[in-house]
């Protein structure tokens, strides 16, 4: 019975995308995800300018939740009945492109001034590796800077400008750990990060793997690389922050919101989070922010530390916008797509409301970014960041294999007895992860004749 109601609900959602308004206006539909503090209202506010410029186009916004969005989007793509325009997480674009459901946007991008107008990491997902065309356009970017307490670092004599490498970071956290600072009634721990009960698990670990010179997949994306010595070294360093007492083991049982709250309430000196956190740190309590909390009064952002070799590569995520091939209002959908992605003023409005970063490069020339030290850190991370491989099977690797296997690794750490460290078991689990990913990729390549050759050709063509 539940499945029947779920199917009927999705069918009504798809059918609602097909109607036109009685007035004769074009009725355009867009599916988005909860990008804002108030997703429906804030998205409709973002569209006010478009509606004023195009009074003949009515835009209906539907906000999907992250938990069911993937199912609804792929169902719509298969049924060829859904919205005109839709938001895709950057790691989803390759899979929906492979389904043959998206309009080619090469001509539109040229009209906009070319792909160089957008952040490079965003364009890597806009044209998936095995695709002949650009099938989506970057809408906004997502990076995870290091938030820190200026007052805490000052009390232990650490200059944040001198924290560059993992070694510098270790020295700073050692001073905080050993000092046992009490600030405004709270014992301040050096760092906090959650374990498997967190949807950011892969994103949190990526910079340490890449920083050590490792990777998740090889350069052709045709086999796993997480079992390489470099990848293992990065994972062991990250987990070692628990072993050294910088991150309390009990944090591994928490989720992002809980550890983030620990930072807000003054119990952590360092915390890695998305740039959207600034929305709440800078917002008074009566508007839903953290107001005058210890963190809000004393925070700043820095680049996450790099490995001793100086290899700095940061995870860049975000979302793209695409047009379904079966849209009955393709011309109008392309106008809206251009409005949301190619206008610096609209990109700025999006960024200010959501806390995410623009995908359009020229937006960063505005004072909102140039005159704010934290946002300049975000800009540097966008420039030095990288997305996950834009291949259609990455989503399953990320959400199923890696999430489960890294969860097993966190279980090993939390189950370890005092004075013991399960390094051999951790390495064995990483190696099993490596084998499982490679098997899965080979299965995908077997089901898609010619895909491996296209991926190898893509790699050869890269500078």
NORVEN-V938666 format. One record per residue. N is the residue number from 1. RES is the residue in one letter. SS is DSSP state (2 for helix, 1 for strand, 0 for the rest). PHI is phi in radians with two decimals (none if undefined). PSI is psi as a letter, one per 30 degrees, with the letter a starting at -180 (999 if undefined). Layout:
BEGIN
n | res | ss | phi | psi
N | RES | SS | PHI | PSI
N | RES | SS | PHI | PSI
END
This chain:
BEGIN
n | res | ss | phi | psi
1 | X | 0 | none | e
2 | X | 2 | -1.06 | e
3 | X | 2 | -1.10 | e
4 | X | 2 | -1.09 | e
5 | X | 2 | -1.12 | e
6 | X | 2 | -1.10 | e
7 | X | 2 | -1.13 | e
8 | X | 2 | -1.10 | e
9 | X | 2 | -1.11 | e
10 | X | 2 | -1.19 | e
11 | X | 2 | -1.10 | e
12 | X | 2 | -1.13 | e
13 | X | 2 | -1.11 | e
14 | X | 2 | -1.21 | e
15 | X | 2 | -1.16 | e
16 | X | 2 | -1.14 | f
17 | X | 2 | -1.39 | f
18 | X | 2 | -1.79 | f
19 | X | 0 | -1.50 | l
20 | X | 0 | -1.91 | l
21 | X | 0 | -1.25 | k
22 | X | 0 | -1.05 | f
23 | X | 0 | -1.24 | f
24 | X | 0 | 1.66 | f
25 | X | 0 | -1.14 | l
26 | X | 1 | -1.30 | k
27 | X | 1 | -1.73 | j
28 | X | 1 | -1.75 | k
29 | X | 1 | -2.09 | k
30 | X | 1 | -2.40 | k
31 | X | 1 | -1.80 | k
32 | X | 1 | -2.27 | l
33 | X | 1 | -1.88 | l
34 | X | 0 | -1.29 | i
35 | X | 0 | -1.49 | f
36 | X | 0 | -2.11 | l
37 | X | 0 | -1.00 | e
38 | X | 0 | -2.12 | i
39 | X | 2 | -0.95 | e
40 | X | 2 | -1.18 | e
41 | X | 2 | -1.12 | e
42 | X | 2 | -1.15 | e
43 | X | 2 | -1.18 | e
44 | X | 2 | -1.15 | e
45 | X | 2 | -1.12 | e
46 | X | 2 | -1.07 | f
47 | X | 0 | -1.55 | f
48 | X | 2 | -1.02 | e
49 | X | 2 | -1.10 | e
50 | X | 2 | -1.09 | e
51 | X | 2 | -1.16 | e
52 | X | 2 | -1.21 | e
53 | X | 2 | -1.34 | f
54 | X | 0 | -2.28 | i
55 | X | 0 | -1.11 | f
56 | X | 0 | -1.51 | g
57 | X | 1 | -2.05 | k
58 | X | 1 | -1.73 | k
59 | X | 1 | -2.02 | k
60 | X | 1 | -1.80 | k
61 | X | 1 | -1.77 | k
62 | X | 1 | -2.09 | k
63 | X | 1 | -1.69 | j
64 | X | 1 | -1.56 | l
65 | X | 0 | -1.67 | l
66 | X | 2 | -1.06 | e
67 | X | 2 | -1.14 | e
68 | X | 2 | -1.97 | f
69 | X | 2 | -1.05 | e
70 | X | 2 | -1.07 | e
71 | X | 2 | -1.11 | e
72 | X | 2 | -1.16 | e
73 | X | 2 | -1.19 | e
74 | X | 2 | -1.21 | e
75 | X | 2 | -1.12 | e
76 | X | 2 | -1.10 | e
77 | X | 2 | -1.10 | e
78 | X | 2 | -1.24 | e
79 | X | 2 | -1.39 | f
80 | X | 0 | 0.98 | h
81 | X | 0 | -2.61 | j
82 | X | 0 | -3.03 | a
83 | X | 0 | -1.32 | l
84 | X | 0 | -1.35 | e
85 | X | 1 | -2.15 | k
86 | X | 1 | -2.56 | l
87 | X | 1 | -1.53 | k
88 | X | 1 | -2.18 | k
89 | X | 1 | -0.97 | k
90 | X | 0 | -1.01 | f
91 | X | 0 | -1.44 | f
92 | X | 0 | -1.65 | f
93 | X | 2 | -1.08 | e
94 | X | 2 | -1.13 | e
95 | X | 2 | -1.16 | e
96 | X | 2 | -1.24 | e
97 | X | 2 | -1.10 | e
98 | X | 2 | -1.09 | f
99 | X | 0 | -1.32 | f
100 | X | 0 | 1.29 | g
101 | X | 0 | -1.75 | f
102 | X | 1 | -1.95 | k
103 | X | 0 | -1.27 | k
104 | X | 0 | -1.22 | k
105 | X | 0 | -2.02 | g
106 | X | 2 | -0.99 | e
107 | X | 2 | -1.15 | e
108 | X | 2 | -1.10 | e
109 | X | 2 | -1.09 | e
110 | X | 2 | -1.14 | e
111 | X | 2 | -1.07 | e
112 | X | 0 | -1.27 | f
113 | X | 0 | 2.01 | g
114 | X | 0 | 1.76 | l
115 | X | 2 | -1.13 | f
116 | X | 2 | -1.18 | f
117 | X | 2 | -1.27 | f
118 | X | 1 | -1.97 | l
119 | X | 0 | -0.99 | k
120 | X | 2 | -1.00 | e
121 | X | 2 | -1.08 | e
122 | X | 2 | -1.22 | e
123 | X | 2 | -1.22 | f
124 | X | 2 | -1.11 | e
125 | X | 2 | -1.62 | f
126 | X | 2 | -1.22 | f
127 | X | 0 | -2.15 | j
128 | X | 0 | -0.95 | l
129 | X | 0 | -1.01 | e
130 | X | 0 | -1.71 | g
131 | X | 0 | -1.67 | k
132 | X | 0 | -1.50 | f
133 | X | 0 | -2.36 | l
134 | X | 0 | -1.33 | k
135 | X | 0 | -2.04 | f
136 | X | 0 | -2.71 | l
137 | X | 1 | -2.19 | k
138 | X | 1 | -1.02 | k
139 | X | 1 | -1.81 | e
140 | X | 1 | -2.62 | l
141 | X | 1 | -1.99 | l
142 | X | 1 | -2.36 | j
143 | X | 0 | -2.18 | l
144 | X | 1 | -2.21 | j
145 | X | 1 | -1.35 | l
146 | X | 1 | -1.61 | j
147 | X | 1 | -1.52 | k
148 | X | 1 | -2.53 | l
149 | X | 1 | -1.65 | j
150 | X | 2 | -1.07 | e
151 | X | 2 | -1.16 | e
152 | X | 2 | -1.16 | e
153 | X | 2 | -1.09 | e
154 | X | 2 | -1.12 | e
155 | X | 2 | -1.18 | f
156 | X | 0 | -1.77 | g
157 | X | 0 | 1.30 | h
158 | X | 0 | -1.90 | k
159 | X | 0 | -1.61 | j
160 | X | 2 | -1.04 | f
161 | X | 2 | -1.18 | f
162 | X | 2 | -1.74 | g
163 | X | 0 | -1.61 | j
164 | X | 0 | -2.06 | e
165 | X | 1 | -1.85 | l
166 | X | 2 | -1.02 | e
167 | X | 2 | -1.11 | e
168 | X | 2 | -1.04 | e
169 | X | 2 | -1.12 | e
170 | X | 2 | -1.10 | e
171 | X | 2 | -1.06 | e
172 | X | 2 | -1.10 | e
173 | X | 2 | -1.19 | e
174 | X | 2 | -1.08 | e
175 | X | 2 | -1.12 | e
176 | X | 2 | -1.18 | e
177 | X | 2 | -1.06 | e
178 | X | 2 | -1.32 | f
179 | X | 2 | -1.28 | f
180 | X | 0 | 0.89 | h
181 | X | 0 | -1.20 | k
182 | X | 1 | -1.93 | j
183 | X | 1 | -2.13 | k
184 | X | 0 | 0.90 | h
185 | X | 0 | 1.49 | g
186 | X | 1 | -1.99 | k
187 | X | 1 | -1.29 | k
188 | X | 0 | -1.62 | j
189 | X | 1 | -1.51 | l
190 | X | 1 | -1.06 | e
191 | X | 1 | -2.65 | l
192 | X | 0 | -2.45 | k
193 | X | 0 | -2.62 | k
194 | X | 0 | -1.43 | l
195 | X | 0 | -1.86 | b
196 | X | 0 | -1.29 | f
197 | X | 0 | -1.46 | h
198 | X | 0 | -2.54 | k
199 | X | 0 | -1.32 | f
200 | X | 0 | -1.66 | g
201 | X | 2 | -0.87 | e
202 | X | 2 | -1.18 | e
203 | X | 2 | -1.08 | e
204 | X | 2 | -1.18 | e
205 | X | 2 | -1.52 | f
206 | X | 2 | -0.95 | e
207 | X | 2 | -1.06 | e
208 | X | 2 | -1.33 | e
209 | X | 2 | -1.17 | e
210 | X | 2 | -1.14 | e
211 | X | 2 | -1.08 | e
212 | X | 0 | -1.47 | g
213 | X | 0 | 1.58 | g
214 | X | 0 | -1.64 | a
215 | X | 0 | -2.86 | l
216 | X | 0 | -1.48 | e
217 | X | 1 | -2.16 | l
218 | X | 0 | -1.29 | l
219 | X | 0 | -1.12 | f
220 | X | 0 | -1.63 | f
221 | X | 0 | 1.09 | g
222 | X | 0 | -1.85 | f
223 | X | 0 | -2.78 | l
224 | X | 1 | -1.25 | l
225 | X | 0 | -2.25 | g
226 | X | 0 | -1.25 | f
227 | X | 0 | -1.55 | g
228 | X | 0 | -1.21 | l
229 | X | 2 | -0.98 | e
230 | X | 2 | -1.18 | e
231 | X | 2 | -1.09 | e
232 | X | 2 | -1.07 | e
233 | X | 2 | -1.08 | e
234 | X | 2 | -1.14 | e
235 | X | 2 | -1.14 | e
236 | X | 2 | -1.14 | e
237 | X | 2 | -1.13 | e
238 | X | 2 | -1.06 | e
239 | X | 2 | -1.19 | f
240 | X | 2 | -1.12 | f
241 | X | 2 | -1.15 | f
242 | X | 2 | -1.33 | e
243 | X | 2 | -1.01 | e
244 | X | 0 | -1.50 | g
245 | X | 0 | 1.43 | g
246 | X | 0 | -1.39 | e
247 | X | 1 | -2.09 | j
248 | X | 0 | -1.10 | k
249 | X | 2 | -1.02 | e
250 | X | 2 | -1.14 | f
251 | X | 2 | -1.12 | f
252 | X | 2 | -1.20 | f
253 | X | 2 | -1.58 | f
254 | X | 0 | -1.66 | l
255 | X | 0 | -1.89 | l
256 | X | 2 | -1.02 | e
257 | X | 2 | -1.06 | e
258 | X | 2 | -1.22 | e
259 | X | 2 | -1.25 | e
260 | X | 2 | -1.05 | e
261 | X | 2 | -1.13 | e
262 | X | 2 | -1.07 | e
263 | X | 2 | -1.15 | e
264 | X | 2 | -1.01 | e
265 | X | 0 | -1.51 | g
266 | X | 0 | 1.64 | g
267 | X | 0 | -1.73 | f
268 | X | 1 | -2.31 | k
269 | X | 1 | -1.59 | e
270 | X | 1 | -2.21 | k
271 | X | 1 | -2.78 | k
272 | X | 1 | -1.57 | k
273 | X | 1 | -2.70 | l
274 | X | 1 | -1.23 | l
275 | X | 0 | -1.14 | f
276 | X | 0 | -1.09 | f
277 | X | 2 | -1.09 | f
278 | X | 2 | -1.09 | f
279 | X | 2 | -1.00 | e
280 | X | 2 | -1.48 | e
281 | X | 2 | -1.16 | e
282 | X | 0 | -1.61 | f
283 | X | 0 | -1.83 | k
284 | X | 0 | -1.13 | l
285 | X | 2 | -1.07 | e
286 | X | 2 | -1.22 | f
287 | X | 2 | -1.86 | g
288 | X | 0 | 1.64 | g
289 | X | 0 | -1.63 | a
290 | X | 0 | -1.67 | g
291 | X | 0 | 0.97 | b
292 | X | 0 | -1.72 | h
293 | X | 0 | -1.11 | l
294 | X | 2 | -1.00 | e
295 | X | 2 | -1.20 | e
296 | X | 2 | -1.07 | e
297 | X | 2 | -1.43 | f
298 | X | 2 | -2.32 | g
299 | X | 1 | -1.60 | l
300 | X | 1 | -2.66 | l
301 | X | 1 | -2.13 | k
302 | X | 1 | -2.42 | l
303 | X | 0 | -1.20 | k
304 | X | 0 | -1.02 | k
305 | X | 0 | -1.15 | l
306 | X | 1 | -1.80 | l
307 | X | 0 | -1.17 | l
308 | X | 0 | -0.98 | f
309 | X | 0 | -1.37 | f
310 | X | 0 | 1.45 | g
311 | X | 0 | -1.37 | j
312 | X | 0 | -1.99 | j
313 | X | 0 | -2.37 | k
314 | X | 1 | -2.03 | k
315 | X | 1 | -1.17 | k
316 | X | 0 | -2.16 | j
317 | X | 1 | -1.95 | b
318 | X | 1 | 2.28 | a
319 | X | 1 | -2.45 | l
320 | X | 1 | -2.03 | l
321 | X | 1 | -2.03 | k
322 | X | 1 | -2.46 | l
323 | X | 1 | -2.04 | k
324 | X | 1 | -1.23 | k
325 | X | 0 | -1.08 | e
326 | X | 0 | -1.53 | g
327 | X | 0 | -1.04 | k
328 | X | 0 | -1.48 | f
329 | X | 0 | -2.28 | h
330 | X | 2 | -1.08 | e
331 | X | 2 | -1.04 | e
332 | X | 2 | -1.20 | e
333 | X | 2 | -1.10 | e
334 | X | 2 | -1.17 | e
335 | X | 2 | -1.10 | e
336 | X | 2 | -1.17 | e
337 | X | 2 | -1.04 | e
338 | X | 2 | -1.13 | e
339 | X | 2 | -1.05 | e
340 | X | 2 | -1.34 | f
341 | X | 2 | -1.93 | f
342 | X | 2 | -1.87 | g
343 | X | 0 | -1.91 | j
344 | X | 2 | -1.00 | e
345 | X | 2 | -1.13 | e
346 | X | 2 | -1.28 | e
347 | X | 2 | -1.08 | e
348 | X | 2 | -1.14 | e
349 | X | 2 | -1.04 | e
350 | X | 2 | -1.07 | e
351 | X | 2 | -1.14 | e
352 | X | 2 | -1.16 | e
353 | X | 2 | -1.39 | e
354 | X | 2 | -1.81 | f
355 | X | 0 | 1.57 | f
356 | X | 0 | -1.32 | l
357 | X | 1 | -1.88 | l
358 | X | 1 | -1.13 | k
359 | X | 0 | -1.64 | f
360 | X | 1 | -1.50 | j
361 | X | 2 | -1.01 | e
362 | X | 2 | -1.09 | f
363 | X | 2 | -1.11 | f
364 | X | 2 | -1.25 | f
365 | X | 2 | -1.39 | f
366 | X | 0 | -1.34 | l
367 | X | 2 | -0.96 | e
368 | X | 2 | -0.93 | e
369 | X | 2 | -1.69 | e
370 | X | 2 | -1.11 | f
371 | X | 0 | -1.80 | g
372 | X | 0 | -2.17 | j
373 | X | 2 | -1.03 | e
374 | X | 2 | -1.13 | e
375 | X | 2 | -1.24 | f
376 | X | 2 | -1.23 | e
377 | X | 2 | -1.09 | e
378 | X | 2 | -1.05 | e
379 | X | 2 | -1.07 | e
380 | X | 2 | -1.08 | e
381 | X | 2 | -1.19 | e
382 | X | 2 | -1.06 | e
383 | X | 2 | -1.21 | e
384 | X | 2 | -1.74 | g
385 | X | 1 | -1.53 | l
386 | X | 1 | -2.54 | k
387 | X | 0 | -1.55 | l
388 | X | 0 | -1.28 | l
389 | X | 0 | -0.99 | k
390 | X | 0 | -1.52 | i
391 | X | 0 | -2.22 | l
392 | X | 0 | -1.16 | f
393 | X | 0 | -1.64 | g
394 | X | 2 | -1.11 | e
395 | X | 2 | -0.96 | e
396 | X | 2 | -1.17 | e
397 | X | 2 | -1.06 | e
398 | X | 2 | -1.21 | e
399 | X | 2 | -1.46 | f
400 | X | 2 | -1.92 | d
401 | X | 2 | -1.23 | e
402 | X | 2 | -1.15 | e
403 | X | 2 | -1.05 | e
404 | X | 2 | -1.21 | e
405 | X | 2 | -1.20 | e
406 | X | 2 | -1.18 | e
407 | X | 2 | -1.07 | e
408 | X | 2 | -1.07 | e
409 | X | 2 | -1.16 | e
410 | X | 2 | -1.12 | e
411 | X | 2 | -1.07 | e
412 | X | 2 | -1.07 | e
413 | X | 2 | -1.21 | e
414 | X | 2 | -1.23 | f
415 | X | 2 | -1.49 | f
416 | X | 0 | -1.14 | k
417 | X | 0 | -1.33 | l
418 | X | 0 | -0.98 | k
419 | X | 0 | 1.49 | f
420 | X | 0 | -1.91 | l
421 | X | 0 | -2.42 | j
422 | X | 0 | -1.46 | h
423 | X | 2 | -1.07 | e
424 | X | 2 | -1.11 | e
425 | X | 2 | -1.18 | e
426 | X | 2 | -1.08 | e
427 | X | 2 | -1.10 | e
428 | X | 2 | -1.09 | e
429 | X | 2 | -1.16 | e
430 | X | 2 | -1.09 | e
431 | X | 2 | -1.13 | e
432 | X | 2 | -1.17 | e
433 | X | 2 | -1.05 | e
434 | X | 2 | -1.01 | e
435 | X | 2 | -1.15 | e
436 | X | 2 | -1.14 | e
437 | X | 2 | -1.11 | e
438 | X | 2 | -1.09 | e
439 | X | 2 | -1.06 | e
440 | X | 2 | -1.11 | e
441 | X | 2 | -1.08 | e
442 | X | 2 | -1.08 | e
443 | X | 2 | -1.10 | e
444 | X | 2 | -1.15 | e
445 | X | 2 | -1.19 | e
446 | X | 2 | -1.17 | e
447 | X | 2 | -1.42 | f
448 | X | 0 | -2.19 | i
449 | X | 0 | -0.96 | k
450 | X | 0 | 1.56 | f
451 | X | 2 | -1.16 | e
452 | X | 2 | -1.05 | e
453 | X | 2 | -1.11 | e
454 | X | 2 | -1.14 | e
455 | X | 2 | -1.19 | e
456 | X | 2 | -1.15 | e
457 | X | 2 | -1.11 | e
458 | X | 2 | -1.00 | e
459 | X | 2 | -1.14 | e
460 | X | 2 | -1.14 | f
461 | X | 2 | -1.45 | f
462 | X | 0 | -1.32 | k
463 | X | 0 | -1.16 | 999
END
